[in-house]
């Protein structure tokens, strides 16, 4: 897992990942509708979803053979769910953090 801030990407992040995050910064707002959005056809895209969390026992494991998940958090829920499940207590200070 990589934890960082979208304002300081270039020094350590892959070019395609940086391209995706920069595109999302420029094109996604709180009013952007849930959907799949292409950046570079099926090679690089993002999805906005409004999924409800569920207990782990009722879900199957998620696996990606070809793609990588990036969670951009102005959505603090992503942190809360992830870190609580890992048993980690972290102060969330910035809306531009990524996990």
C-alpha positions as CSV (number, residue, x, y, z in Angstrom):
1,X,0.0,0.0,0.0
2,X,1.2,3.5,-0.8
3,X,0.0,6.3,1.4
4,X,0.7,9.9,0.3
5,X,-0.6,13.3,-0.7
6,X,-1.8,14.3,-4.2
7,X,0.2,17.5,-4.0
8,X,3.6,15.6,-3.9
9,X,3.5,12.8,-6.4
10,X,6.2,13.2,-8.9
11,X,9.2,12.1,-6.8
12,X,8.1,8.6,-6.1
13,X,5.0,7.5,-8.1
14,X,4.6,5.7,-11.5
15,X,4.0,7.9,-14.5
16,X,0.6,6.4,-15.4
17,X,-0.6,6.6,-11.7
18,X,0.5,10.2,-11.6
19,X,-1.4,10.9,-14.9
20,X,-4.6,9.3,-13.5
21,X,-4.4,11.2,-10.2
22,X,-3.7,14.5,-12.0
23,X,-6.7,13.9,-14.4
24,X,-9.0,13.2,-11.4
25,X,-7.8,16.3,-9.7
26,X,-8.7,18.4,-12.8
27,X,-12.0,16.7,-13.7
28,X,-13.7,15.4,-10.6
29,X,-15.8,17.4,-8.3
30,X,-18.3,16.6,-5.5
31,X,-21.1,16.8,-8.1
32,X,-19.5,14.3,-10.6
33,X,-21.9,11.5,-11.1
34,X,-21.1,7.9,-10.3
35,X,-19.9,6.2,-13.5
36,X,-16.9,4.9,-15.4
37,X,-14.7,7.6,-17.0
38,X,-12.0,7.0,-19.5
39,X,-8.7,8.7,-19.4
40,X,-6.9,6.5,-21.9
41,X,-9.5,4.0,-23.1
42,X,-9.4,0.8,-21.1
43,X,-5.7,1.3,-20.3
44,X,-6.4,4.1,-17.8
45,X,-9.8,4.9,-16.4
46,X,-11.5,5.7,-13.1
47,X,-14.9,4.9,-11.6
48,X,-16.9,6.9,-9.1
49,X,-19.1,4.8,-7.0
50,X,-21.4,5.1,-4.0
51,X,-21.1,1.7,-2.6
52,X,-22.4,0.8,0.9
53,X,-20.0,-1.1,3.1
54,X,-20.8,-4.5,4.3
55,X,-19.5,-6.9,6.9
56,X,-16.4,-8.8,5.6
57,X,-18.2,-12.2,6.2
58,X,-20.8,-11.3,3.6
59,X,-18.4,-10.3,0.9
60,X,-16.0,-12.3,-1.3
61,X,-12.4,-11.2,-1.7
62,X,-11.7,-8.7,-4.5
63,X,-9.0,-9.5,-7.0
64,X,-7.6,-7.5,-10.0
65,X,-5.4,-9.4,-12.5
66,X,-5.0,-6.3,-14.6
67,X,-5.9,-3.1,-12.7
68,X,-4.9,-1.2,-9.6
69,X,-7.3,0.4,-7.2
70,X,-6.6,4.0,-6.1
71,X,-8.7,5.6,-3.4
72,X,-8.6,9.4,-3.5
73,X,-10.0,10.6,-0.2
74,X,-11.8,13.8,0.2
75,X,-13.9,10.9,1.3
76,X,-12.8,10.1,4.8
77,X,-15.0,7.0,4.9
78,X,-12.3,5.1,2.9
79,X,-9.8,5.8,5.6
80,X,-12.2,4.9,8.4
81,X,-13.2,1.6,6.9
82,X,-9.7,0.6,5.8
83,X,-7.8,1.6,8.9
84,X,-10.5,0.3,11.4
85,X,-10.4,-3.1,9.7
86,X,-6.6,-3.1,9.9
87,X,-6.7,-2.1,13.6
88,X,-4.8,1.2,12.8
89,X,-5.7,4.5,14.4
90,X,-4.7,7.4,12.2
91,X,-5.6,11.1,12.4
92,X,-7.0,12.3,9.0
93,X,-5.8,15.8,8.4
94,X,-6.0,16.5,4.7
95,X,-8.7,16.2,2.0
96,X,-6.0,15.5,-0.7
97,X,-4.6,12.3,0.8
98,X,-4.5,9.1,-1.2
99,X,-4.4,5.5,-0.2
